[in-house]
Amino acid sequence: MSDEIEKLKMHSPDLTAQNVDKIAALFPGCVTESRGPDGALRRAVDFDLLRQELSDSIVEGPQERYHLDWPGKRQALITANAPIAKTLRPVQAESVDFDTTRNLFIEGDNLEALKLLQSSFLGDVKVVYIDPPYNTGKDFIYNDKFSESRSDYLERTNQIDNDGNRLVANTQANGRFHSDWLSMMYARLKIAANLLDDDGVLFASCDDWEAANLKRLLDEVFGESNYVDTIALEISTTSGPKTVNAQQGTIVKNVEFVHIFRKSPEFDKVQHLPLYDSVASYDTHYSMWLHEDGSLGSLGEELLKDESVAKDIERFDLKNRGSFSINNLDKLLAVSEAASDFISKNLDRIASIDRPPVSAQDQDCEPGRWKEFAVDHRTYILTKLSNGKLKSLLPLRLNYRTSDDYRPKFGRTVIRGDIWKGFYQDMGNVAREGGIAFSNGKKPVRLIQQLIKWANNSRNGIVVDFFAGSGTTAEAVMKQNAEDGLNRKFFLIQLDERPSETNESSPSDFENIAQLSRERIRNAAQMIDVESSHVGWNKDVGFRTFKIDSSNMADVYYTPDATTQADLLTRVDNIKPDRTPEDLLFQVLLDWGVDLTLPITRETVEGKTVFTVAGTALIACFDNGVDEALVKTLAARHPLRVVFKDTGFKDDATKINVKQIFKALSPDTEVKAI
């Protein structure tokens, strides 16, 4: 075994190479070698042979099939799979509670950010919510035209020069109007799907411009069988200026949409939480009264027995021939506080008649009386009609809850379906949410919070938004955590685009939307009543800020074969001079696939700066002059991983002995260098 310390790759995963490996494992004869434009040998798939392997008849040429296609689709897939030699540089000055928080805010290109997150969080994300550009002809989209050199590996893995990937206006005059938008979305959705856990879910907001195309695109990425539903979101009413158009016969726009896709059927095994909308009218089916002695009566009679309620019935002339009809209860509730109190206090006494459970078919009841029947950890109330039919009695309590409306209230509710009404009320206040003005498509906190609540699959998991905008998703996560006591983490990604680039009328003191978003998260955290929040919440309202940058490693790190002896003699090490030890640490975490949110401590050991990640998850020292005394001290801690700077050892003897020292003192430790 060589004593040479293995070097970390320091670039994101090459998904194409990983896919070729999977095919080679199943069909080794279908993988061959080919020489690329740069002369290097690479493994490639013989697709004609692979198609034949997967068919029991002779395959001749491409077959017609139903699928979504557009110019640039293949390039978008290549873009999604290609590795990048980029890194996340920590910015503590623009963070909150950097050392302890488990939340992340990444500033930069969201495609690059998603690629970088793959190593550490592949299959770990529970919820993805996105509100991408709607492609209305006025939006800016990513112009994913990477500058790639075919002869230089470093340029190939870096993918991009300083001007190759900027936001561009996608006007309807563009001949590739839909295609460019689809290509941008395809690459990002492919990686987002990889990040999701098996019971994960993606929510994608859109309007009618690209709703159909986005649905078909998601069908392709996730599979049609993983389509859950599309929510119609009422964001406006036909009022104001819209009234004039409506009166002229125009069908005005009142809704936007949210497509929902699960990662796999595992999502259905999670118990999703129903959402409730309030209903003003009383359900007159709830007319029965359950007396304590087991007899049945009518709600109308009981209302008349209550002195205060009876007075209001008389005062508002709601009695008919000496009795009170339940059909008049809505009128009574509108004017009588006493009647409202009576209903609220007797939710277990008021009931409606329904079908009995199958398990109760053998039960017997006396007509006009009720009894309880327990089965499968549930209790039913049974009765018999005068004709001998067995029935179940449903207490009004099952119909009265606190609603999920814009202004929640306790009362009669209905379970919400895929029509989400009343969000026009949120839209009237959305500009003030988070204390930050942001008029470019800001979504209501309630929308994202209730999507997370309904999914109920992210109890302590990760919620990702890679079109973060003003940071609404972060506020939604913190608010939901405060309400239910869970400890979800948010990962937000936002490009450092200037507000003026999107015709944004944001305050002039924000240089870019990423900066605006971070300020909104700080404001939202202050607005949440942390002290009166649910006892189970860890009260994490901080975030670690990172900015995407070129690799911390100099070119020689990626092109060792092309480096001359003269180059080596002039270089002290292969790390760029402007990079800090913290920069190096987080690139190591990315490369090794270690959770970026784990707690980190910095200490001095044997006169050197040492970083410890989550106790023993990883120990790193990037100082020069590392000697055997330090190596032995670190080995005695038995870390899972340890990393040093390749040029940081005191002498060659120390560098040679490192692996042997760990083999003797901590044989399970993985030792690497940069």
Backbone hydrogen bonds, N-H to C=O, Kabsch-Sander energy under -0.5 kcal/mol:
donor,donor_aa,acceptor,acceptor_aa,energy
6,E,671,V,-0.6
8,L,673,A,-2.0
12,S,84,I,-2.9
15,L,13,P,-1.0
15,L,81,N,-1.6
16,T,81,N,-0.8
18,Q,14,D,-1.9
19,N,15,L,-2.3
20,V,16,T,-2.3
21,D,17,A,-2.1
22,K,18,Q,-1.8
23,I,19,N,-2.1
24,A,20,V,-2.7
25,A,21,D,-1.8
26,L,22,K,-1.2
27,F,23,I,-3.7
30,C,27,F,-2.0
31,V,28,P,-1.2
32,T,30,C,-0.5
32,T,44,A,-3.0
34,S,42,R,-3.2
36,G,34,S,-0.6
36,G,40,A,-2.8
39,G,36,G,-2.1
42,R,34,S,-3.0
44,A,32,T,-3.3
46,D,30,C,-3.5
47,F,45,V,-1.3
50,L,46,D,-2.3
51,R,47,F,-2.7
52,Q,48,D,-1.7
53,E,49,L,-2.1
54,L,50,L,-1.4
55,S,52,Q,-1.4
60,E,58,I,-0.6
67,H,65,R,-0.7
73,K,70,W,-1.7
76,A,72,G,-2.0
77,L,73,K,-1.8
78,I,74,R,-2.2
79,T,75,Q,-2.7
80,A,76,A,-2.1
81,N,77,L,-1.9
82,A,78,I,-1.9
85,A,157,T,-1.3
86,K,84,I,-1.1
87,T,549,D,-2.3
89,R,87,T,-0.6
89,R,547,K,-2.7
91,V,545,T,-2.7
94,E,91,V,-1.0
95,S,92,Q,-1.7
96,V,543,F,-2.2
100,T,97,D,-0.9
101,T,97,D,-2.6
104,L,490,F,-2.4
105,F,544,R,-2.9
106,I,492,L,-3.2
107,E,105,F,-0.5
107,E,546,F,-3.1
108,G,106,I,-0.6
108,G,494,Q,-1.8
113,A,109,D,-2.3
114,L,110,N,-2.4
115,K,111,L,-2.0
116,L,112,E,-2.3
117,L,113,A,-2.0
118,Q,114,L,-0.8
118,Q,115,K,-0.7
119,S,115,K,-0.5
121,F,117,L,-2.4
122,L,118,Q,-1.3
123,G,194,N,-0.9
124,D,121,F,-2.2
124,D,195,L,-0.6
125,V,121,F,-0.6
125,V,195,L,-2.6
126,K,462,I,-1.9
127,V,462,I,-2.0
128,V,201,V,-2.2
129,Y,464,V,-2.6
130,I,203,F,-2.3
141,I,168,V,-2.5
143,N,166,R,-1.5
144,D,142,Y,-1.0
145,K,143,N,-3.0
145,K,164,G,-0.9
146,F,144,D,-0.8
148,E,146,F,-0.9
150,R,148,E,-0.5
156,R,152,D,-1.9
157,T,153,Y,-2.5
158,N,154,L,-2.5
159,Q,155,E,-1.6
160,I,158,N,-1.1
164,G,161,D,-0.7
168,V,141,I,-2.6
170,N,139,D,-2.4
171,T,169,A,-0.9
174,N,171,T,-1.8
177,F,174,N,-1.5
180,D,176,R,-3.0
181,W,177,F,-0.9
182,L,178,H,-2.6
183,S,179,S,-2.6
184,M,180,D,-2.1
185,M,181,W,-2.3
186,Y,182,L,-3.0
187,A,183,S,-1.7
188,R,184,M,-1.1
189,L,185,M,-2.8
190,K,186,Y,-2.2
191,I,187,A,-1.3
192,A,188,R,-2.4
193,A,189,L,-2.4
194,N,190,K,-1.3
195,L,191,I,-1.7
196,L,192,A,-1.1
197,D,125,V,-3.3
200,G,197,D,-2.1
201,V,126,K,-2.0
202,L,261,F,-3.1
203,F,128,V,-3.3
204,A,259,H,-2.3
205,S,130,I,-2.7
206,C,257,F,-2.4
210,E,207,D,-0.6
211,A,207,D,-0.7
214,L,210,E,-3.2
215,K,211,A,-2.1
216,R,212,A,-2.1
217,L,213,N,-2.5
218,L,214,L,-2.6
219,D,215,K,-2.2
220,E,216,R,-1.8
221,V,217,L,-2.2
222,F,218,L,-2.9
223,G,218,L,-0.6
223,G,219,D,-1.8
226,N,223,G,-2.0
227,Y,224,E,-1.7
228,V,260,I,-2.7
229,D,260,I,-1.1
231,I,258,V,-2.6
232,A,418,D,-3.1
233,L,231,I,-0.7
233,L,256,E,-3.2
234,E,232,A,-0.6
234,E,420,W,-2.5
235,I,233,L,-1.0
235,I,254,N,-2.2
236,S,254,N,-1.4
239,S,237,T,-2.0
242,K,239,S,-1.5
243,T,240,G,-1.5
244,V,240,G,-0.6
244,V,241,P,-0.5
245,N,241,P,-1.1
246,A,242,K,-2.6
247,Q,243,T,-2.6
248,Q,244,V,-0.9
248,Q,245,N,-0.5
249,G,246,A,-1.7
250,T,245,N,-2.3
252,V,250,T,-1.0
254,N,252,V,-0.5
256,E,233,L,-1.9
257,F,206,C,-3.1
258,V,231,I,-1.6
259,H,204,A,-2.5
260,I,229,D,-2.5
261,F,202,L,-2.2
262,R,226,N,-2.6
263,K,200,G,-2.4
264,S,198,D,-0.7
267,F,198,D,-0.6
267,F,264,S,-2.0
268,D,265,P,-1.3
269,K,266,E,-1.2
270,V,267,F,-1.3
272,H,270,V,-1.0
273,L,453,K,-0.5
273,L,454,W,-1.5
277,D,414,V,-2.8
279,V,412,R,-2.4
284,T,282,Y,-0.9
286,Y,283,D,-2.1
287,S,285,H,-1.9
287,S,351,A,-0.6
288,M,351,A,-2.4
289,W,297,G,-2.4
290,L,349,R,-2.7
291,H,289,W,-0.8
291,H,295,S,-2.3
294,G,291,H,-1.7
296,L,368,G,-1.9
297,G,289,W,-2.5
299,L,287,S,-2.8
302,E,298,S,-1.5
303,L,299,L,-2.2
304,L,300,G,-1.5
305,K,301,E,-1.2
306,D,302,E,-1.0
306,D,303,L,-0.5
307,E,305,K,-0.6
310,A,306,D,-2.9
311,K,307,E,-1.8
312,D,308,S,-1.5
313,I,309,V,-2.2
314,E,310,A,-2.2
315,R,311,K,-2.9
316,F,312,D,-2.1
317,D,314,E,-1.4
318,L,313,I,-2.8
320,N,323,S,-3.2
323,S,320,N,-1.5
325,S,318,L,-0.5
328,N,325,S,-2.0
329,L,326,I,-2.1
332,L,328,N,-1.9
333,L,329,L,-3.0
334,A,330,D,-1.6
335,V,331,K,-0.7
335,V,332,L,-1.1
336,S,332,L,-2.2
337,E,335,V,-0.6
340,S,336,S,-1.6
341,D,337,E,-2.4
342,F,338,A,-2.2
343,I,339,A,-2.3
344,S,340,S,-2.3
345,K,341,D,-2.0
346,N,342,F,-0.8
346,N,343,I,-0.9
347,L,344,S,-0.6
349,R,346,N,-1.1
350,I,346,N,-1.5
351,A,288,M,-1.8
352,S,394,L,-1.8
354,D,392,S,-3.2
360,A,357,P,-1.8
361,Q,358,V,-1.6
363,Q,360,A,-1.9
368,G,384,K,-1.1
369,R,366,E,-1.9
370,W,294,G,-2.5
371,K,382,L,-1.9
373,F,380,Y,-3.1
375,V,378,R,-2.7
378,R,375,V,-1.8
380,Y,373,F,-3.6
380,Y,378,R,-0.5
382,L,371,K,-3.2
382,L,380,Y,-0.5
383,T,391,K,-2.1
384,K,369,R,-0.5
385,L,389,K,-2.5
388,G,385,L,-2.1
391,K,383,T,-3.0
392,S,354,D,-2.9
393,L,381,I,-3.2
394,L,352,S,-2.7
394,L,392,S,-0.5
396,L,347,L,-0.8
396,L,350,I,-3.0
397,R,347,L,-1.6
398,L,395,P,-1.6
399,N,396,L,-2.2
400,Y,396,L,-0.8
400,Y,397,R,-0.7
401,R,399,N,-0.6
401,R,411,G,-2.3
403,S,401,R,-0.6
403,S,409,K,-2.5
404,D,276,Y,-3.8
411,G,401,R,-2.2
411,G,409,K,-0.5
413,T,399,N,-2.3
414,V,277,D,-2.5
416,R,275,L,-3.3
420,W,232,A,-2.7
420,W,418,D,-0.6
421,K,419,I,-0.9
423,F,234,E,-0.6
425,Q,422,G,-1.4
426,D,422,G,-0.5
427,M,423,F,-2.0
428,G,424,Y,-1.1
429,N,426,D,-1.6
430,V,426,D,-1.2
432,R,429,N,-1.6
433,E,429,N,-0.7
433,E,430,V,-0.8
435,G,432,R,-1.9
436,I,433,E,-0.9
441,G,439,S,-1.6
448,I,444,P,-1.3
449,Q,445,V,-2.8
450,Q,446,R,-2.5
451,L,447,L,-1.9
452,I,448,I,-2.3
453,K,449,Q,-2.4
454,W,450,Q,-2.7
455,A,451,L,-2.3
456,N,452,I,-2.1
461,G,458,S,-0.8
462,I,124,D,-0.6
463,V,489,K,-3.0
464,V,127,V,-2.9
465,D,491,F,-2.3
468,A,493,I,-2.3
471,G,468,A,-2.4
472,T,468,A,-0.6
475,E,471,G,-1.4
476,A,472,T,-2.5
477,V,473,T,-2.4
478,M,474,A,-2.3
479,K,475,E,-2.6
480,Q,476,A,-2.4
481,N,477,V,-2.4
482,A,478,M,-2.2
483,E,479,K,-1.6
484,D,480,Q,-2.5
485,G,481,N,-2.1
487,N,459,R,-1.1
489,K,461,G,-3.0
491,F,463,V,-2.6
492,L,104,L,-2.4
493,I,465,D,-2.2
494,Q,106,I,-2.3
497,E,495,L,-1.2
501,E,498,R,-1.6
502,T,498,R,-0.5
502,T,499,P,-1.3
503,N,500,S,-1.5
504,E,499,P,-2.8
510,F,507,P,-1.5
511,E,509,D,-0.6
513,I,497,E,-2.4
516,L,512,N,-1.8
517,S,513,I,-2.7
518,R,514,A,-2.0
519,E,515,Q,-1.8
520,R,516,L,-2.1
521,I,517,S,-2.0
522,R,518,R,-2.0
523,N,519,E,-2.5
524,A,520,R,-2.9
525,A,521,I,-2.2
526,Q,522,R,-1.6
527,M,523,N,-1.4
528,I,524,A,-1.2
530,V,528,I,-1.8
533,S,530,V,-1.2
534,H,482,A,-2.9
537,W,534,H,-1.3
541,V,539,K,-0.9
543,F,96,V,-1.8
544,R,103,N,-2.6
545,T,543,F,-0.6
546,F,105,F,-2.6
547,K,89,R,-2.1
548,I,107,E,-2.3
549,D,87,T,-2.2
551,S,85,A,-1.4
554,A,574,N,-3.3
557,Y,554,A,-1.9
558,Y,554,A,-0.6
558,Y,555,D,-1.2
559,T,555,D,-1.3
562,A,559,T,-0.8
563,T,560,P,-0.9
568,L,564,T,-1.8
569,L,565,Q,-2.0
570,T,566,A,-1.3
571,R,567,D,-0.8
571,R,568,L,-0.6
576,K,552,N,-2.8
579,R,576,K,-1.6
584,L,580,T,-1.9
585,L,581,P,-2.5
586,F,582,E,-2.0
587,Q,583,D,-1.6
588,V,584,L,-2.2
589,L,585,L,-2.3
590,L,586,F,-2.1
591,D,587,Q,-2.5
592,W,588,V,-2.6
593,G,589,L,-0.9
593,G,590,L,-0.6
594,V,589,L,-2.6
598,L,595,D,-1.2
600,I,99,D,-0.7
601,T,612,T,-2.5
603,E,610,V,-2.4
605,V,603,E,-0.5
605,V,608,K,-3.0
608,K,605,V,-2.2
610,V,603,E,-3.2
611,F,620,A,-2.9
612,T,601,T,-2.6
613,V,618,L,-2.9
614,A,599,P,-2.9
614,A,612,T,-0.6
616,T,614,A,-2.0
617,A,613,V,-1.2
617,A,614,A,-0.6
618,L,613,V,-1.2
619,I,641,R,-1.8
620,A,611,F,-2.4
621,C,643,V,-2.0
626,V,648,G,-2.9
631,V,627,D,-1.9
632,K,628,E,-2.6
633,T,629,A,-1.9
634,L,630,L,-2.5
635,A,631,V,-2.3
636,A,632,K,-1.7
637,R,634,L,-1.2
638,H,635,A,-1.6
640,L,616,T,-3.5
641,R,616,T,-0.5
642,V,670,E,-2.4
643,V,619,I,-1.9
644,F,672,K,-1.5
645,K,621,C,-0.8
648,G,645,K,-2.1
650,K,626,V,-3.0
655,K,651,D,-1.8
656,I,652,D,-2.4
657,N,653,A,-1.9
658,V,654,T,-1.1
661,I,657,N,-2.6
662,F,658,V,-2.2
663,K,659,K,-2.2
664,A,660,Q,-1.7
665,L,661,I,-2.5
666,S,662,F,-2.7
669,T,666,S,-2.0
670,E,640,L,-2.4
671,V,669,T,-0.6
672,K,642,V,-2.2
673,A,6,E,-2.2
674,I,644,F,-1.8
